[in-house]
Amino acid sequence: MAGGIEIAFEPLSSRARGGDLVVFVGDDLALSGAASEALGRPGAELVARAAASERFKGKSQTALSLPAPAGVEADRLVVIGLGSEKDRAKTDWTTLGGFTAGKVGARSARVLLDWPGFAGNARDVADFTLGARLRSYRFDQYKTKKKDEDETGTALTLLVADPAAAQAAAKDAAGVAEGVILARNLVNEPPNVLYPEEYARRVSELTRLGVEVEILDLARMKELGMGALLAVAQGSAREPRVAILRWNGADDATTPPLALIGKGVVFDSGGISIKSAGGMEDMKGDMGGSAAVVGTLHALASRKAKANVVGAIGIVENMPDGNSYRPSDIVTSLSGQTIEVINTDAEGRLVLADVLWHVQATYKPKAMIDLATLTGAIIVALGQDIAGLFSNDDELSARITAAGEAAGEKVWRMPLIPAFDKAIDSKFADMKNTGGRHGGAATAAAFLKRFVNDVPWAHLDIAGVGMSSTPSEINRSWGAGWGVRLLDRLVRDHYER
């Protein structure tokens, strides 16, 4: 196995046979009955002595590694702390899986998933496997020289009370992990590889999972009248694309779909309003919102979600050129509304405007959610650990917030007041594409709101979380694939029948 992770399941009574043996303890350092039986009395005494020597207190997200005790067929014993009884009662299983995989590293291990007062079920175990899979992700295909550990993957055998139930639940979790990993791969790819045509080709591969995919090319977009999106793309040598993905999993095919819309600017130079050179390389990740949509459709199709969901992404490159759109240009969007261009670096909202209008007019969704690395202003407001949420619907907003809490991808609702809408009024057109420096994330959201009519809608500004991600126990990647787990949980909790 080269890289990645393999996960298997066996009963708690199975005995270690080489590799690591992982056991769990609370802050009282008590072993479970199964762990005590596996280690024997000498092993339990060794753990106690080593803990005292290393000042290991069994606190949450701490670990103690030592040579395996005599009589235990393992190379190494890894003791992972879970904290107090209160900590154990609110165990984040996904984080625990990631932490465990991180401590095992590029090795094989048998993980005795049990501890005193253990109350986990098959779904919890599945979340553990999700975290382990996400922690094991690496994006290194462009490295020609690799370390030995880069060529070796992690192999975990989870010892659980009900292996069959855990394995069945973990199958769905594996599909979600694949969706996150797909999103990470898309965000991490360099823009000379993932240009619009290639992105559309990769999206089309989801047809093997039963996703219906339609690709709108340049001619079709011109025919439809997507003047806002096409304005952004006209400075690039690469033609734009719009990809429409449909998963029809509901028993009733006529059930209106949930719509997910993503900004797919595969590279954003800023256009004529060119960005500064420092950090411009990060702009390959300006398609993080679209990656979340694609990854979510992959996850839903992989686990055969009983829901109707349509995904739509606008794929463009924003480049400076003699044919680029300019500040002061006025473009006509698909909706017929005209837009004065103030800043060509406020391009993502132009792309989304046409895609949002196309989706709400064509598919009549019950709700729409767009995701976009839209503004630096949201990073100033919320940092890089939480996304900004703007919405015209309280129920949808509450559902997204709850799903984010449950999935560990948190959002914070931001205001949408009439003053923000007024700020984008133009002297020369129906609106302008930026409301100025102040309240930049909010005026961008107000702009998008003009293209959703009365459809329940939410906008997630993921500029802080979609790329250059904060490292965590389940992610060591520049691109985190943020949004896939939140959206999958949202669909599971509210849109499946």
Buried (B, 14 or more C-beta within 10 A) or exposed (E): EEBBBEBEBBEBEBEBEEBBBBBBBBBEBBBBEBBBBBBBEEBBEBBEEBBEEEEBBBEBBBBBBBEBBEEBEBBBBBBBBBBEEEBBEEBBBBBBBBBBBBBBEBBBBBBBBBBBEBEBEBBBBBBBBBBBBBBBBBBEEEEEEEEEEBEBBBBBBBBBBBBEBBBEBBEBBBBBBBBBBBBBBBBBBEBEEBBBBBBBEBBBEBEEBBBEBEBBBBEEBEEBBBBBBBBBBBBBEBBBBBBBBBBBBBEEEEBBBBBBBBBBBBBBBBBBBBBEEEEBEBBBBBBBBBBBBBBBBBBBBBBEBBBBBBBBBBBBBBBBEEEBBEBEBBBBBBBEBBBBBBBBBBBBBBBBBBBBBBBBEEBEBBBBBBBBBBBBBBBEBBEBEBBBBBBBBEEBBEBBBBBBEBBBBBBEBBEBEEEBBEBBEBEEBBBBBBBEEEBBBBBBBBBBBBBBBEBBBBBBBBBBBBBBBEEBBBBBBBBBBBBBBBBBBBBBEBBBE
